[in-house]
């Protein structure tokens, strides 16, 4: 088959095999970390002269949505996401507390969104006592990760996406092991617990890994043969350094991640493992490769150590990059359309050669991004995306 005849699914899978497809694949909203905010989406529809449409929310906390098919077709999006019922889109009893909206999720974490705000933020955690104990961890009313209602309608949807020629992406149960631990236990307390090697904190990490594994075992028993990409995550980086040391990651989290990804790999019939980790995670990329990560996201190009050319040079043969196509902290919301185009051209030139690259922004498109800049991003991408 010639490159010009590739379907979207063939294009994505070719790229993720470190080969060159006809053009760089384009992703928008196949995951909750490669999506667009409902505000930016409404503005984009208006700018393009399309009628208003109720957003299909995939993550209420982040306020991001799936574009309707007219936009997905307009931007020639190669991916389609499967979104199981999880804490950010299921059983949400959102309450009016005067100056804010609030809800308590299935992990017993409370979230709050000011009525003049754009997002929900964590405001209460179930393990907030000064001392953490194993008994307290065990007493949490844990959600059932293997509840089949979570993915009851997704198999038919996945088959329809595949029949239409798209790559199918399945999100996981929740945020990463460390990130979820920092939600259940206030971050400043958990970090101290981990620093002193508190056994109860390690028990909490292990419990979260166990719940994640149970989700993947059950979900992929039903969907493993119709999914191209399985999405896991854990945020370890900041703008300049890391939340925890590489040594702590390797001692406490890497073994749990390795076992979890083995569960995914065993049940993902012919697919790829996507791992999202924000910030400066350069020191951990060899570890990610070692434990079986196929795809790194979001390629936080403004973070220290995450310069695209160097990442491609040093790791591009061993891991694929998904994202990093345009800077979402400065250029996309605040730059001119010409600055957006320049950033896109520079990043695609660094990350795309030889395959192993899927275009997306650095994390979600936020509500303050002008629609002119989204269109400029797309136009510049299309100018440089071809491998011909």
MIMI-648075 format. One record per residue (C-alpha): residue number from 1; x, y, z. Coordinates in nm, 4 decimals. Layout:
<rs>
+--------+----------+----------+----------+
! vexlum !     east !    north !       up !
+--------+----------+----------+----------+
!    NUM !        X !        Y !        Z !
...
+--------+----------+----------+----------+
</rs>
This chain:
<rs>
+--------+----------+----------+----------+
! vexlum !     east !    north !       up !
+--------+----------+----------+----------+
!      1 !   0.0000 !   0.0000 !   0.0000 !
!      2 !   0.1349 !   0.3413 !  -0.0916 !
!      3 !   0.1665 !   0.6098 !   0.1716 !
!      4 !  -0.1109 !   0.8163 !   0.0143 !
!      5 !  -0.3584 !   0.5319 !   0.0756 !
!      6 !  -0.3049 !   0.5018 !   0.4509 !
!      7 !  -0.6031 !   0.5099 !   0.6800 !
!      8 !  -0.5746 !   0.7045 !   1.0034 !
!      9 !  -0.5244 !   0.3818 !   1.1991 !
!     10 !  -0.2496 !   0.2670 !   0.9643 !
!     11 !  -0.0879 !   0.6095 !   0.9908 !
!     12 !  -0.0809 !   0.6044 !   1.3714 !
!     13 !   0.0347 !   0.2442 !   1.3994 !
!     14 !   0.3076 !   0.2969 !   1.1391 !
!     15 !   0.4374 !   0.5975 !   1.3314 !
!     16 !   0.4300 !   0.4077 !   1.6613 !
!     17 !   0.6386 !   0.1315 !   1.5010 !
!     18 !   0.9092 !   0.3929 !   1.4357 !
!     19 !   0.8414 !   0.3933 !   1.0632 !
!     20 !   0.7429 !   0.6821 !   0.8396 !
!     21 !   0.3766 !   0.6978 !   0.7390 !
!     22 !   0.2409 !   0.9225 !   0.4641 !
!     23 !   0.2251 !   1.2111 !   0.7114 !
!     24 !   0.2581 !   1.2758 !   1.0823 !
!     25 !  -0.0614 !   1.1600 !   1.2600 !
!     26 !  -0.2750 !   1.4248 !   1.4290 !
!     27 !  -0.4480 !   1.3741 !   1.7641 !
!     28 !  -0.7143 !   1.5853 !   1.9289 !
!     29 !  -0.9090 !   1.4723 !   2.2358 !
!     30 !  -0.8459 !   1.0998 !   2.2167 !
!     31 !  -0.7333 !   1.1301 !   2.5792 !
!     32 !  -0.8059 !   1.3572 !   2.8737 !
!     33 !  -0.4513 !   1.4993 !   2.8439 !
!     34 !  -0.4541 !   1.5748 !   2.4691 !
!     35 !  -0.7908 !   1.7491 !   2.4594 !
!     36 !  -0.9507 !   2.0914 !   2.4249 !
!     37 !  -1.1361 !   2.2924 !   2.6877 !
!     38 !  -1.5070 !   2.3418 !   2.6376 !
!     39 !  -1.4544 !   2.7205 !   2.6262 !
!     40 !  -1.1864 !   2.7040 !   2.3562 !
!     41 !  -1.3991 !   2.4542 !   2.1660 !
!     42 !  -1.7066 !   2.6779 !   2.1675 !
!     43 !  -1.4943 !   2.9713 !   2.0512 !
!     44 !  -1.3440 !   2.7609 !   1.7731 !
!     45 !  -1.6849 !   2.6535 !   1.6443 !
!     46 !  -1.8009 !   3.0138 !   1.6427 !
!     47 !  -1.4865 !   3.1286 !   1.4623 !
!     48 !  -1.5317 !   2.8622 !   1.1925 !
!     49 !  -1.8961 !   2.9598 !   1.1398 !
!     50 !  -2.0299 !   2.6315 !   1.2767 !
!     51 !  -2.3524 !   2.6158 !   1.4794 !
!     52 !  -2.3246 !   2.5920 !   1.8584 !
!     53 !  -2.3164 !   2.2374 !   1.9948 !
!     54 !  -2.3349 !   2.1041 !   2.3475 !
!     55 !  -1.9853 !   1.9868 !   2.4477 !
!     56 !  -1.9345 !   1.6173 !   2.5172 !
!     57 !  -1.7425 !   1.6444 !   2.8430 !
!     58 !  -1.4771 !   1.3824 !   2.9074 !
!     59 !  -1.3300 !   1.5315 !   3.2245 !
!     60 !  -1.5386 !   1.7660 !   3.4364 !
!     61 !  -1.2441 !   1.8593 !   3.6602 !
!     62 !  -1.0344 !   1.9838 !   3.3683 !
!     63 !  -1.3431 !   2.0998 !   3.1729 !
!     64 !  -1.2296 !   1.9336 !   2.8503 !
!     65 !  -1.4440 !   1.7788 !   2.5805 !
!     66 !  -1.4523 !   1.5685 !   2.2653 !
!     67 !  -1.5089 !   1.7745 !   1.9496 !
!     68 !  -1.8069 !   1.6794 !   1.7378 !
!     69 !  -1.7527 !   1.4899 !   1.4173 !
!     70 !  -1.7673 !   1.8010 !   1.1995 !
!     71 !  -1.4576 !   1.9397 !   1.3752 !
!     72 !  -1.2799 !   1.6030 !   1.3856 !
!     73 !  -1.3309 !   1.5726 !   1.0106 !
!     74 !  -1.2367 !   1.9370 !   0.9469 !
!     75 !  -0.9029 !   1.8870 !   1.1237 !
!     76 !  -0.8477 !   1.5353 !   0.9853 !
!     77 !  -0.7994 !   1.3878 !   1.3323 !
!     78 !  -0.6528 !   1.0370 !   1.3155 !
!     79 !  -0.7514 !   0.9170 !   1.6614 !
!     80 !  -1.0717 !   0.8381 !   1.8469 !
!     81 !  -1.0888 !   0.7978 !   2.2227 !
!     82 !  -1.2748 !   0.5547 !   2.4444 !
!     83 !  -1.3716 !   0.7107 !   2.7757 !
!     84 !  -1.4853 !   0.4658 !   3.0430 !
!     85 !  -1.6959 !   0.5847 !   3.3333 !
!     86 !  -1.4548 !   0.7171 !   3.5948 !
!     87 !  -1.4418 !   0.9757 !   3.8719 !
!     88 !  -1.4421 !   1.2768 !   3.6378 !
!     89 !  -1.7392 !   1.1801 !   3.4209 !
!     90 !  -1.9606 !   0.9454 !   3.6240 !
!     91 !  -2.2005 !   0.9760 !   3.9190 !
!     92 !  -2.1186 !   1.3433 !   3.9660 !
!     93 !  -2.3466 !   1.4997 !   4.2256 !
!     94 !  -2.2448 !   1.8601 !   4.1648 !
!     95 !  -2.3757 !   2.0880 !   4.4371 !
!     96 !  -2.4245 !   2.4627 !   4.4658 !
!     97 !  -2.2368 !   2.5976 !   4.7687 !
!     98 !  -2.3047 !   2.9644 !   4.7070 !
!     99 !  -1.9843 !   3.0968 !   4.5555 !
!    100 !  -1.8762 !   2.7632 !   4.4085 !
!    101 !  -1.9795 !   2.4291 !   4.2645 !
!    102 !  -1.8542 !   2.1176 !   4.4454 !
!    103 !  -1.8671 !   1.7408 !   4.4201 !
!    104 !  -1.7173 !   1.4399 !   4.5960 !
!    105 !  -1.5757 !   1.1808 !   4.3571 !
!    106 !  -1.5674 !   0.8023 !   4.3848 !
!    107 !  -1.2310 !   0.8221 !   4.5662 !
!    108 !  -1.3913 !   1.0365 !   4.8412 !
!    109 !  -1.1995 !   1.3446 !   4.7262 !
!    110 !  -1.3885 !   1.6737 !   4.7224 !
!    111 !  -1.3463 !   1.9158 !   4.4319 !
!    112 !  -1.4426 !   2.2820 !   4.4128 !
!    113 !  -1.4951 !   2.5181 !   4.1196 !
!    114 !  -1.5556 !   2.8884 !   4.1870 !
!    115 !  -1.8513 !   3.0157 !   3.9894 !
!    116 !  -1.6208 !   3.2595 !   3.8115 !
!    117 !  -1.3510 !   2.9917 !   3.7610 !
!    118 !  -1.2594 !   2.7582 !   3.4807 !
!    119 !  -1.1715 !   2.4325 !   3.6600 !
!    120 !  -1.2399 !   2.2197 !   3.9627 !
!    121 !  -0.9592 !   2.1923 !   4.2164 !
!    122 !  -0.9095 !   1.9423 !   4.4965 !
!    123 !  -1.0187 !   2.0908 !   4.8299 !
!    124 !  -1.0598 !   1.7946 !   5.0684 !
!    125 !  -0.8832 !   1.4580 !   5.0943 !
!    126 !  -0.9972 !   1.1464 !   5.2819 !
!    127 !  -0.6541 !   1.0751 !   5.4359 !
!    128 !  -0.5812 !   1.4206 !   5.5743 !
!    129 !  -0.5082 !   1.3241 !   5.9362 !
!    130 !  -0.1609 !   1.4129 !   6.0597 !
!    131 !  -0.0628 !   1.0482 !   6.0933 !
!    132 !  -0.1229 !   0.7968 !   5.8161 !
!    133 !  -0.1897 !   0.4355 !   5.9138 !
!    134 !  -0.2437 !   0.1134 !   5.7222 !
!    135 !  -0.5818 !   0.0833 !   5.8901 !
!    136 !  -0.6827 !   0.4251 !   5.7580 !
!    137 !  -0.5778 !   0.3266 !   5.4059 !
!    138 !  -0.7736 !   0.0019 !   5.4273 !
!    139 !  -1.0795 !   0.1858 !   5.5627 !
!    140 !  -1.1157 !   0.4118 !   5.2578 !
!    141 !  -1.4323 !   0.3313 !   5.0627 !
!    142 !  -1.2448 !   0.2276 !   4.7504 !
!    143 !  -1.4232 !   0.2268 !   4.4134 !
!    144 !  -1.4694 !  -0.0961 !   4.2220 !
!    145 !  -1.2222 !  -0.0681 !   3.9321 !
!    146 !  -1.3635 !  -0.3755 !   3.7581 !
!    147 !  -1.7265 !  -0.2623 !   3.7494 !
!    148 !  -1.8300 !  -0.3635 !   3.3934 !
!    149 !  -2.0597 !  -0.0632 !   3.3672 !
!    150 !  -1.7475 !   0.1464 !   3.3184 !
!    151 !  -1.6949 !   0.0209 !   2.9643 !
!    152 !  -2.0302 !  -0.1417 !   2.8858 !
!    153 !  -2.0856 !   0.0491 !   2.5591 !
!    154 !  -1.7247 !   0.0876 !   2.4501 !
!    155 !  -1.6672 !  -0.2297 !   2.2516 !
!    156 !  -1.9255 !  -0.1398 !   1.9866 !
!    157 !  -1.7854 !   0.2107 !   1.9719 !
!    158 !  -1.4304 !   0.0815 !   1.9289 !
!    159 !  -1.5367 !  -0.1493 !   1.6470 !
!    160 !  -1.7170 !   0.1378 !   1.4744 !
!    161 !  -1.4077 !   0.3558 !   1.5026 !
!    162 !  -1.1889 !   0.0795 !   1.3609 !
!    163 !  -1.4323 !   0.0127 !   1.0768 !
!    164 !  -1.4138 !   0.3837 !   0.9938 !
!    165 !  -1.0339 !   0.3603 !   0.9842 !
!    166 !  -0.9360 !   0.5378 !   1.3069 !
!    167 !  -0.6832 !   0.4469 !   1.5747 !
!    168 !  -0.8595 !   0.3604 !   1.9007 !
!    169 !  -0.7270 !   0.4971 !   2.2318 !
!    170 !  -0.8455 !   0.3799 !   2.5765 !
!    171 !  -0.7895 !   0.5872 !   2.8898 !
!    172 !  -0.7144 !   0.4370 !   3.2281 !
!    173 !  -0.9027 !   0.4322 !   3.5568 !
!    174 !  -0.7590 !   0.7461 !   3.7135 !
!    175 !  -0.4521 !   0.9653 !   3.7466 !
!    176 !  -0.1141 !   0.8096 !   3.8232 !
!    177 !  -0.0115 !   0.6190 !   4.1332 !
!    178 !   0.1800 !   0.9097 !   4.2875 !
!    179 !  -0.0695 !   1.1707 !   4.1728 !
!    180 !  -0.3650 !   0.9772 !   4.3144 !
!    181 !  -0.1784 !   0.9297 !   4.6408 !
!    182 !  -0.1287 !   1.3083 !   4.6533 !
!    183 !  -0.5035 !   1.3537 !   4.6095 !
!    184 !  -0.6028 !   1.1037 !   4.8739 !
!    185 !  -0.3404 !   1.2330 !   5.1168 !
!    186 !  -0.2469 !   1.6031 !   5.1096 !
!    187 !   0.0677 !   1.6361 !   4.9022 !
!    188 !   0.2845 !   1.8004 !   5.1680 !
!    189 !   0.2041 !   1.5164 !   5.4100 !
!    190 !   0.2510 !   1.2379 !   5.1577 !
!    191 !   0.5888 !   1.3697 !   5.0463 !
!    192 !   0.7077 !   1.3700 !   5.4069 !
!    193 !   0.5693 !   1.0180 !   5.4527 !
!    194 !   0.7642 !   0.8972 !   5.1498 !
!    195 !   1.0808 !   1.0779 !   5.2542 !
!    196 !   1.0901 !   0.8918 !   5.5864 !
!    197 !   0.9845 !   0.5612 !   5.4329 !
!    198 !   0.6534 !   0.5397 !   5.6158 !
!    199 !   0.5086 !   0.1908 !   5.5664 !
!    200 !   0.1507 !   0.3202 !   5.5474 !
!    201 !   0.2402 !   0.5513 !   5.2570 !
!    202 !   0.3991 !   0.2610 !   5.0715 !
!    203 !   0.0845 !   0.0599 !   5.1431 !
!    204 !  -0.1195 !   0.3408 !   4.9830 !
!    205 !   0.0944 !   0.3368 !   4.6677 !
!    206 !   0.0616 !  -0.0417 !   4.6436 !
!    207 !  -0.3160 !  -0.0228 !   4.6914 !
!    208 !  -0.3495 !   0.2255 !   4.4059 !
!    209 !  -0.1339 !   0.0086 !   4.1795 !
!    210 !  -0.3524 !  -0.2909 !   4.2657 !
!    211 !  -0.6733 !  -0.1053 !   4.1780 !
!    212 !  -0.5264 !   0.0115 !   3.8494 !
!    213 !  -0.4198 !  -0.3428 !   3.7626 !
!    214 !  -0.7677 !  -0.4753 !   3.8367 !
!    215 !  -0.9145 !  -0.2151 !   3.6037 !
!    216 !  -0.6843 !  -0.3059 !   3.3164 !
!    217 !  -0.7333 !  -0.6806 !   3.3674 !
!    218 !  -1.1103 !  -0.6440 !   3.3429 !
!    219 !  -1.1323 !  -0.3705 !   3.0802 !
!    220 !  -0.8837 !  -0.5316 !   2.8428 !
!    221 !  -1.0502 !  -0.8705 !   2.8834 !
!    222 !  -1.3375 !  -0.7046 !   2.6951 !
!    223 !  -1.1496 !  -0.4497 !   2.4837 !
!    224 !  -0.7904 !  -0.5668 !   2.4448 !
!    225 !  -0.8396 !  -0.6854 !   2.0877 !
!    226 !  -0.9996 !  -0.3605 !   1.9649 !
!    227 !  -0.7704 !  -0.1037 !   2.1296 !
!    228 !  -0.4613 !   0.0376 !   1.9604 !
!    229 !  -0.3300 !   0.2528 !   2.2451 !
!    230 !  -0.3744 !   0.2132 !   2.6222 !
!    231 !  -0.3159 !   0.5263 !   2.8315 !
!    232 !  -0.1427 !   0.5331 !   3.1690 !
!    233 !   0.0060 !   0.8300 !   3.3514 !
!    234 !   0.1894 !   0.9682 !   3.6497 !
!    235 !   0.3293 !   1.3180 !   3.6850 !
!    236 !   0.6865 !   1.3299 !   3.8168 !
!    237 !   0.8263 !   1.6515 !   3.6705 !
!    238 !   0.8054 !   2.0226 !   3.7401 !
!    239 !   0.9015 !   2.3089 !   3.5127 !
!    240 !   1.2662 !   2.2774 !   3.6132 !
!    241 !   1.3235 !   1.9635 !   3.8199 !
!    242 !   1.1263 !   1.6701 !   3.9598 !
!    243 !   0.8644 !   1.6227 !   4.2298 !
!    244 !   1.0631 !   1.3311 !   4.3698 !
!    245 !   1.4209 !   1.2224 !   4.3140 !
!    246 !   1.5073 !   0.9675 !   4.0465 !
!    247 !   1.6262 !   0.7417 !   4.3277 !
!    248 !   1.2900 !   0.7578 !   4.5036 !
!    249 !   1.1124 !   0.6882 !   4.1760 !
!    250 !   1.3295 !   0.3847 !   4.1129 !
!    251 !   1.2901 !   0.2471 !   4.4651 !
!    252 !   0.9212 !   0.3112 !   4.5281 !
!    253 !   0.7330 !   0.3672 !   4.2040 !
!    254 !   0.9209 !   0.2009 !   3.9207 !
!    255 !   0.8582 !  -0.1548 !   4.0485 !
!    256 !   0.4857 !  -0.0805 !   4.0825 !
!    257 !   0.4736 !   0.0776 !   3.7367 !
!    258 !   0.6632 !  -0.2149 !   3.5842 !
!    259 !   0.4145 !  -0.4683 !   3.7240 !
!    260 !   0.1203 !  -0.2559 !   3.6145 !
!    261 !   0.2470 !  -0.2204 !   3.2585 !
!    262 !   0.3049 !  -0.5955 !   3.2425 !
!    263 !  -0.0647 !  -0.6405 !   3.3188 !
!    264 !  -0.1517 !  -0.4038 !   3.0341 !
!    265 !   0.0953 !  -0.5595 !   2.7916 !
!    266 !  -0.0301 !  -0.9115 !   2.8550 !
!    267 !  -0.3887 !  -0.8175 !   2.7674 !
!    268 !  -0.3365 !  -0.5581 !   2.4944 !
!    269 !  -0.3486 !  -0.7878 !   2.1943 !
!    270 !  -0.1578 !  -0.5741 !   1.9437 !
!    271 !  -0.1308 !  -0.2278 !   2.0873 !
!    272 !   0.0947 !   0.0349 !   2.2367 !
!    273 !   0.1355 !   0.1704 !   2.5897 !
!    274 !   0.1099 !   0.5493 !   2.6170 !
!    275 !   0.2507 !   0.7106 !   2.9326 !
!    276 !   0.1782 !   1.0698 !   3.0306 !
!    277 !   0.4210 !   1.2495 !   3.2619 !
!    278 !   0.4447 !   1.6279 !   3.2711 !
!    279 !   0.7477 !   1.8477 !   3.3212 !
!    280 !   1.1161 !   1.7640 !   3.3285 !
!    281 !   1.1265 !   1.3833 !   3.3259 !
!    282 !   1.4359 !   1.3450 !   3.1090 !
!    283 !   1.6247 !   1.1491 !   3.3753 !
!    284 !   1.3435 !   0.8934 !   3.3879 !
!    285 !   1.3012 !   0.8303 !   3.0163 !
!    286 !   1.5460 !   0.5341 !   3.0176 !
!    287 !   1.3440 !   0.3880 !   3.3064 !
!    288 !   1.0188 !   0.4338 !   3.1165 !
!    289 !   1.1695 !   0.2539 !   2.8183 !
!    290 !   1.2951 !  -0.0276 !   3.0415 !
!    291 !   0.9520 !  -0.0968 !   3.1939 !
!    292 !   0.7784 !  -0.1089 !   2.8576 !
!    293 !   0.6497 !   0.2388 !   2.7764 !
!    294 !   0.6066 !   0.2752 !   2.3995 !
!    295 !   0.4892 !   0.6367 !   2.3892 !
!    296 !   0.5824 !   0.9379 !   2.6016 !
!    297 !   0.3464 !   1.2338 !   2.6381 !
!    298 !   0.3173 !   1.5365 !   2.6575 !
!    299 !   0.6800 !   1.6358 !   2.5659 !
!    300 !   0.6883 !   1.9436 !   2.7846 !
!    301 !   0.9147 !   2.1401 !   2.5532 !
!    302 !   0.9519 !   2.4477 !   2.7800 !
!    303 !   1.0621 !   2.2418 !   3.0787 !
!    304 !   1.4299 !   2.2105 !   3.1629 !
!    305 !   1.5894 !   1.9154 !   2.9859 !
!    306 !   1.3001 !   1.8555 !   2.7455 !
!    307 !   1.4435 !   2.0202 !   2.4331 !
!    308 !   1.2840 !   1.8344 !   2.1398 !
!    309 !   1.5914 !   1.7870 !   1.9205 !
!    310 !   1.7907 !   1.6397 !   2.2075 !
!    311 !   1.5069 !   1.4087 !   2.3100 !
!    312 !   1.4721 !   1.2801 !   1.9551 !
!    313 !   1.8471 !   1.2315 !   1.9220 !
!    314 !   1.8917 !   1.0507 !   2.2509 !
!    315 !   1.5712 !   0.8477 !   2.2796 !
!    316 !   1.3896 !   0.8590 !   1.9465 !
!    317 !   1.4842 !   0.5067 !   1.8441 !
!    318 !   1.3518 !   0.3533 !   2.1648 !
!    319 !   1.0398 !   0.5521 !   2.2489 !
!    320 !   0.7762 !   0.7430 !   2.0513 !
!    321 !   0.6761 !   1.1004 !   2.1233 !
!    322 !   0.3123 !   1.2142 !   2.1335 !
!    323 !   0.2638 !   1.5865 !   2.1797 !
!    324 !   0.5132 !   1.8695 !   2.2003 !
!    325 !   0.3823 !   2.0163 !   1.8769 !
!    326 !   0.3257 !   2.3658 !   2.0112 !
!    327 !   0.3913 !   2.5348 !   2.3436 !
!    328 !   0.0659 !   2.5653 !   2.5391 !
!    329 !   0.2095 !   2.7753 !   2.8235 !
!    330 !   0.3122 !   3.0790 !   2.6229 !
!    331 !   0.2970 !   3.0602 !   2.2456 !
!    332 !  -0.0458 !   2.9063 !   2.1829 !
!    333 !  -0.2466 !   3.1289 !   2.4214 !
!    334 !  -0.0400 !   3.4471 !   2.3962 !
!    335 !   0.1539 !   3.4420 !   2.0690 !
!    336 !   0.0541 !   3.5740 !   1.7299 !
!    337 !  -0.0607 !   3.3278 !   1.4627 !
!    338 !   0.2784 !   3.3672 !   1.2955 !
!    339 !   0.4554 !   3.2800 !   1.6216 !
!    340 !   0.2343 !   2.9741 !   1.6552 !
!    341 !   0.3224 !   2.8645 !   1.3016 !
!    342 !   0.6931 !   2.9110 !   1.3682 !
!    343 !   0.6746 !   2.7052 !   1.6889 !
!    344 !   0.4883 !   2.4236 !   1.5134 !
!    345 !   0.7366 !   2.4096 !   1.2264 !
!    346 !   1.0327 !   2.4000 !   1.4660 !
!    347 !   0.8898 !   2.1248 !   1.6864 !
!    348 !   0.7694 !   1.9023 !   1.4030 !
!    349 !   1.1103 !   1.9345 !   1.2353 !
!    350 !   1.2716 !   1.8120 !   1.5578 !
!    351 !   1.0339 !   1.5309 !   1.6530 !
!    352 !   0.8954 !   1.3880 !   1.3292 !
!    353 !   1.1960 !   1.2541 !   1.1307 !
!    354 !   1.1922 !   0.8764 !   1.0919 !
!    355 !   0.8443 !   0.8318 !   1.2390 !
!    356 !   0.7815 !   0.7705 !   1.6053 !
!    357 !   0.5790 !   1.0881 !   1.6407 !
!    358 !   0.2118 !   1.1859 !   1.6806 !
!    359 !   0.1284 !   1.5564 !   1.6741 !
!    360 !  -0.0578 !   1.7149 !   1.9614 !
!    361 !  -0.0122 !   2.0211 !   2.1772 !
!    362 !   0.1789 !   2.0226 !   2.5065 !
!    363 !  -0.1176 !   1.9087 !   2.7186 !
!    364 !  -0.4748 !   2.0323 !   2.6706 !
!    365 !  -0.5747 !   2.3405 !   2.4733 !
!    366 !  -0.6898 !   2.5802 !   2.7443 !
!    367 !  -0.9857 !   2.8158 !   2.7440 !
!    368 !  -0.7785 !   3.1294 !   2.6800 !
!    369 !  -0.6395 !   3.0085 !   2.3456 !
!    370 !  -0.7691 !   3.2250 !   2.0572 !
!    371 !  -0.9343 !   3.0245 !   1.7798 !
!    372 !  -0.7096 !   3.2046 !   1.5294 !
!    373 !  -0.4115 !   3.0369 !   1.6943 !
!    374 !  -0.5711 !   2.6921 !   1.6863 !
!    375 !  -0.6285 !   2.7338 !   1.3157 !
!    376 !  -0.2726 !   2.8646 !   1.2660 !
!    377 !  -0.1419 !   2.5576 !   1.4492 !
!    378 !  -0.3366 !   2.3286 !   1.2197 !
!    379 !  -0.2370 !   2.5111 !   0.9014 !
!    380 !   0.1316 !   2.5053 !   0.9928 !
!    381 !   0.1115 !   2.1398 !   1.0870 !
!    382 !  -0.0420 !   2.0487 !   0.7514 !
!    383 !   0.2362 !   2.2384 !   0.5723 !
!    384 !   0.5098 !   2.0296 !   0.7364 !
!    385 !   0.3367 !   1.7007 !   0.8193 !
!    386 !   0.4025 !   1.5124 !   0.4966 !
!    387 !   0.6859 !   1.2578 !   0.4748 !
!    388 !   0.6635 !   1.2513 !   0.0934 !
+--------+----------+----------+----------+
</rs>
